[in-house]
Amino acid sequence: MFQSCYELSSVTFPETITEIGNGTFDGCGNITSFKIPNTVTTIGEDAFKQVGFASINIPDSVISLGGSAFSFCENLTSATIGSGLTIIPNNAFYTTGLTSIIIPAQITLIERHAFAHCYSLATMDLTAFTDKNTIPSSDPDAFYESRNLKFEVSSIKMREAFQEKGGGWPATDSKYVIAE
């Protein structure tokens, strides 16, 4: 719809919109701020790919997030994931400027390259997971090349539970920080 519209710098949606379709704002690098209305339930693939905003709040109303939705948003340093999502899809935050992120307890799966090449991503807060049976599955490449990333967990017991879960969760103790 607005794909590669370089002059577009701000967008205001009516509170009646329920979907932001595939590629809607792909390449709109001059959009520096954006509020997703609480009526939106679906964000399509590549919807905000290469957009210039620094932060995004995915409201609780969003239950479906498309792959690569926020990929290549290099200015994106802060994202809040609402309670409606259960899956963080392929490439969702691929090559963003995220510095930290909180993964909420309802997340059950983090797919391939969801947080890959996030070189500034230093902390992923996993303290919402307090029972080993609720740990989300994670693709082995979910955090590919996000070298500085440390995983904050609630206890040594939970660190061990994440390590046992495998997949993309690292086995090395030094990749985890125990919350105080």
N, C-alpha and C positions, 0 to 999 in steps of 0.2 A: 504494500500500500504506500508506504513512505520510504521504501528501500532506497538507500544511497542518496537521500535528500540532505545534502550537506548543509544547506542553509537553515534547516530546521533546528531551532535551539531550545524550544520548550513545547510541551504538549499538555493539554488539559482535557481529561476525559469526563464525560457525564457519569454520574453514579449508576447508570443503567447498563453500562457495558459489562459483558460477562466473559468475553474472550479477546485475547490479543493474539492474532493469528501468526502463522509461520512467516518469518522474515519481515514482519511489519516495519521494524525500525532498523533493520540490518544496514550497517554502514552509516548511520546518522551520527557521526562522531561529534557533532557540535551540541547534542543534547546533553546538558550538564546537570539537570535535575529532572526528576520524574517521580510522580506518585501513582502507584498502581491502586485503583479504587478497590474498596472492600467488596465490590460486587463481582470482581473478576474471579472466575473459577479455573480458567485454562490459559496458560501462556504457551504458545507454540514454539516449534523448533526455530532456532536462529532469530527469535523475536527481537532481541536486543543486542545481537552480535555486533561488535565494534562500535558500541555507543559510548559516549564520553562521560557519563555520570560517574560520581565518586562513591555514591552509596545507593543501596536499594533495599526496600523493605517489601518482602514477599508476604502479602497479608494472609491471615488464617483462612480466608475464603478460597485461596488457590489450592486445588487438589491435583492438578496435572501441570507438570512443567516439561516442556519439550527439550530434547537434546540440543546442546550448544546455545541454550537460551541467552546466556550472558558471556559466551566465549569471546575472547579477544577484547574485552572491555578493560584495557590496560590501566585506566584511571580508577577503576572500581576497587576501592580499598576496604569497603565495609558492606556486608550483606546480612540481612536478618531473614531467617527462614521461618515462616509461619507454621502453625500447628496443623494445617490441612495437608501438607505434603508428606508422603511416606517414602518416596523414592527421589534420590538426587540422580538425574539421568546422565547418560554419556555426555562428556564435554560441557556440562552445565556451566562451570566456572573456569574452563580451560584458558590458560594464559591471561589471567586477570591480575590485578595488583592487590588482591586481598592480602591483608596482614594477619587477620585472625578471623575465626568463624566459630559460632556455637552450633553444634548439631543437636537438634531437639530430639526428645525421647521417642517420638512417633516414627522416626526414620527407620526403615527396615532394610534398605538397600542403597548402597553408593556404587553407581555403575562406572564403567571403564572411562578413564581420563576425566572424571568429574572435577577433580582439582589438580589436574596435571599441568606442569609448567607454570605453577604459581610460585615464582621465585621469592616473592616477598611474604608468602604465607608462613608465619612463624608458629602459630598456635591454633590447634583445633580442639575446642572444648567439648569433651565427651562425658562430662560429669553428670549429665542427665541419665546416663546408663548406670544403674546401680545393681542390676541383676544380670548374670551372664546369659540368661535366656532371652534378653532383650537386645543384645548387641546386634547392630545391623550387619548384614553381609556386605562385603566390600570386594570389588574386583581387584585382582592383583596389580592392575595398572591405574587404579583410581587416583593415586597420588604421585604418579610417575614424574620424576624430575623436580618435584617440589622438595628440594634438598634440605631446606632449613626448617621444615615442618616438624613440630613436636606435638604429641598427643597428650592433652591434659585429661587425666582420669581421676576418679574419686578415691581410689585406694590401691594398694599393692595387689589386693585380691582381684580388682577389676583390670589392672594392668595385665595380670596373668591370664585372665579370661579373654581379653582382646588378643593376646599372643596365641592362645590356644585356638581361637576362632580362625586364625589364618586369613587366607585371601589377601587383601591389601593391607591388613593390620600387621605392622612389623613385629618381628620376633625379638629384636634388640631392646634391652632395658633402657638404653640411653635415649631412645626415641620417645620415651614417655616421661611425663611430669606428673607427680602426685599432687593433687590440689590440697591446699591447706585449709 
